[in-house]
Amino acid sequence: MGRPSALCKLGAKRVRAVRCRGGNMKYRGLRVDAGNFAWGSENCTKKVRLLDVVYNATSNELVRTKTLTKNTIVQIDAQPYLQWYSKKYGVDLRKKGKKGAAAAAAKDAEVPEEKKSRHVIFKLKAREAKQKMDPAVEEQFQSGRLLASIASRPGQSGRCDGYVLEGEELTFYKRKLEKKKKQ
């Protein structure tokens, strides 16, 4: 049943249902603009907007045309993760380092947004003491965009799901992007 490839692009969601062998259905993703992305180290998954395609190992043509395939590196909106992180740890990641956290706390003291019970305050302090974050990921949060990899096959499933890049994988792709900028 050779069909032409879907070549799923970045844009307003457009998905077509295609009948396959055995009466099963495939959902041909023609355009996708959002997806579920997991933040592995924090065990958190959020639905986020896809902002841009930045790297594809197969071809630079796929980056230029903003084509979404499996293992494409994309930039996603960091806002849902920022909101979740500030709710769980009481820390604003847009501020830089420990000073930023202290400045955010001082700002919160000036403008009381919501009252927190003593129990909640101690719970947040305990979580914050245990919390450690990769400096490269923290740097990305300040820009409001995170690098992520697509794990699903958007042209086959009509969904664009993946995970936020961290650790060695993040440094690898950052190096690749720097090399690409220099050329």
Summary of the structure (lengths in Angstrom):
residues: 183
radius of gyration: 19.7
end to end distance: 41.0
largest distance: 65.6
contacts: 500
relative contact order: 0.19
helix: 43%
strand: 27%
